[in-house]
């Protein structure tokens, strides 16, 4: 009988000790509360403390979008790609280039989505502005990444100027040439 009890303790004992220590450790972990104040609030002896509401600075309130709970909605990039690539002649030759152009807007996600929808509506008006910036490119200019980056900046500036002349309150943060094909 004692042998069986010894074998049982050998198998069950270490697990029971570990679980007991684990449970005792968890009972000692308690949040720091003032038990006397909790008692006084429960019995109605004192009024509960008023929650502290952090005031929103006025300058910050206008610049930052907030959700329904008052949390800050971080700004994000929104992208618009023209549906078809831009194709043109290389200089005065019979060779062609084809470039895909994408535009990015940085800011509130809601405003960015509205800008992208407006860009989709205006795409037919914007294509000639982009093509005007691409006219007269030589093959070396089309191949050179630095020249393509400068072209992207010219496209961005030309589109922003076009928005101003159309009376649109849109602004493109960046234009990117995402694909180039020479034929």
C-alpha positions in Angstrom: 0.0 0.0 0.0 2.8 2.4 0.9 4.5 1.5 -2.4 1.5 2.4 -4.4 1.2 5.7 -2.5 4.8 6.4 -3.1 4.5 5.7 -6.8 1.4 7.9 -7.0 3.2 10.8 -5.3 6.1 10.3 -7.6 4.0 10.8 -10.7 1.4 13.3 -9.4 3.4 15.1 -6.8 5.7 17.3 -9.0 2.8 18.4 -11.2 0.7 19.3 -8.1 3.5 21.3 -6.6 4.1 23.2 -9.8 0.4 24.0 -10.2 0.2 25.1 -6.6 3.1 27.4 -6.9 1.7 28.8 -10.1 -1.7 29.4 -8.5 -0.1 31.0 -5.4 1.9 33.4 -7.6 -1.2 34.5 -9.4 -3.1 35.2 -6.2 -0.3 37.5 -5.1 -0.5 39.5 -8.4 -3.2 42.1 -7.9 -3.7 45.5 -9.4 -2.7 48.4 -7.2 -5.9 49.8 -5.8 -6.7 51.9 -2.8 -9.1 49.5 -1.0 -10.1 52.2 1.5 -11.2 54.6 -1.3 -13.0 51.8 -3.1 -14.9 51.0 0.2 -15.8 54.6 0.7 -17.1 54.9 -2.9 -19.2 51.7 -2.6 -20.8 52.9 0.7 -21.5 56.4 -0.8 -19.2 58.2 1.7 -17.4 60.0 -1.1 -18.1 60.8 -4.7 -16.4 58.7 -7.4 -13.5 60.6 -9.1 -14.4 62.2 -12.4 -12.6 60.8 -15.4 -9.8 62.9 -16.7 -10.3 64.0 -20.3 -7.2 65.2 -22.1 -8.0 68.4 -24.0 -7.2 68.4 -27.7 -4.9 71.3 -28.6 -6.6 73.6 -31.1 -3.8 73.5 -33.6 -3.7 69.7 -33.5 -7.5 69.4 -33.8 -7.6 71.0 -37.3 -4.7 69.1 -38.8 -5.5 65.6 -37.6 -8.4 63.3 -38.7 -10.1 61.5 -35.8 -12.4 58.5 -35.8 -15.7 58.2 -33.8 -13.9 57.3 -30.6 -11.5 60.3 -30.9 -8.5 58.2 -31.9 -6.1 59.7 -34.5 -6.4 58.3 -38.0 -2.8 58.3 -39.4 -2.2 59.8 -42.8 -1.6 57.3 -45.6 -0.6 57.2 -49.3 -3.2 56.7 -51.9 -2.2 55.8 -55.5 -3.8 56.4 -58.9 -2.6 54.8 -62.1 -3.6 56.0 -65.5 -5.6 53.2 -67.1 -3.5 53.1 -70.3 0.2 53.8 -70.9 1.3 56.9 -72.6 2.8 56.3 -76.0 4.8 58.7 -78.2 7.5 58.9 -80.8 11.2 59.0 -79.7 12.4 62.4 -81.0 11.7 62.6 -84.7 12.2 58.9 -85.4 9.7 56.2 -86.1 10.5 54.4 -82.9 8.0 54.5 -80.0 8.2 54.7 -76.2 5.5 53.6 -73.9 5.4 54.8 -70.2 3.0 54.0 -67.4 2.5 56.8 -64.9 1.1 56.6 -61.4 0.3 59.5 -59.0 0.3 59.5 -55.2 -1.5 61.6 -52.6 -0.4 61.7 -49.0 -2.8 62.7 -46.2 -6.0 61.6 -44.6 -7.2 58.3 -46.0 -10.7 59.7 -46.5 -9.4 62.8 -48.4 -7.0 60.5 -50.4 -9.9 58.3 -51.5 -11.9 61.3 -52.6 -8.9 62.6 -54.6 -8.3 59.3 -56.3 -12.0 59.1 -57.3 -11.8 62.7 -58.7 -8.6 61.8 -60.6 -10.5 58.9 -62.2 -13.2 61.3 -63.3 -10.7 63.8 -64.7 -8.3 61.2 -66.4 -9.3 62.3 -69.9 -8.5 65.9 -69.1 -5.2 65.0 -67.5 -3.7 62.8 -70.3 -2.9 65.7 -72.7 -1.0 67.5 -69.8 1.1 64.4 -69.2 1.8 63.8 -72.9 2.8 67.5 -73.3 5.6 66.9 -70.8 6.8 63.7 -72.7 7.1 65.4 -76.1 10.5 65.5 -77.7 12.2 62.9 -75.5 15.2 61.3 -77.1 16.1 57.6 -76.7 18.9 58.4 -74.2 16.5 60.5 -72.1 14.0 57.7 -72.0 16.7 55.2 -70.9 18.2 57.5 -68.2 16.7 57.0 -64.8 17.7 60.5 -63.6 15.9 62.1 -66.7 12.9 59.9 -66.0 12.8 61.2 -62.4 13.0 64.8 -63.6 10.2 64.0 -66.0 8.1 62.7 -63.2 8.7 65.9 -61.2 7.7 67.9 -64.3 4.5 65.8 -64.7 3.6 66.4 -61.0 4.2 70.2 -61.3 2.2 70.4 -64.6 -0.7 68.4 -63.1 -0.8 70.6 -60.0 -0.7 73.7 -62.2 -3.6 72.3 -64.3 -5.6 71.7 -61.1 -5.1 75.3 -60.2 -6.3 76.5 -63.6 -9.4 74.2 -63.4 -10.2 75.5 -59.9 -9.8 72.1 -58.4 -8.6 71.8 -54.8 -6.4 68.8 -55.6 -2.6 68.4 -55.1 -0.5 65.5 -56.2 2.4 64.7 -53.9 4.4 62.6 -56.3 4.3 61.2 -59.9 6.1 58.0 -60.7 7.0 56.4 -64.0 6.3 52.8 -63.2 7.1 51.2 -66.6 9.1 52.1 -69.7 9.0 50.2 -73.0 11.0 51.1 -76.1 10.0 49.7 -79.5 
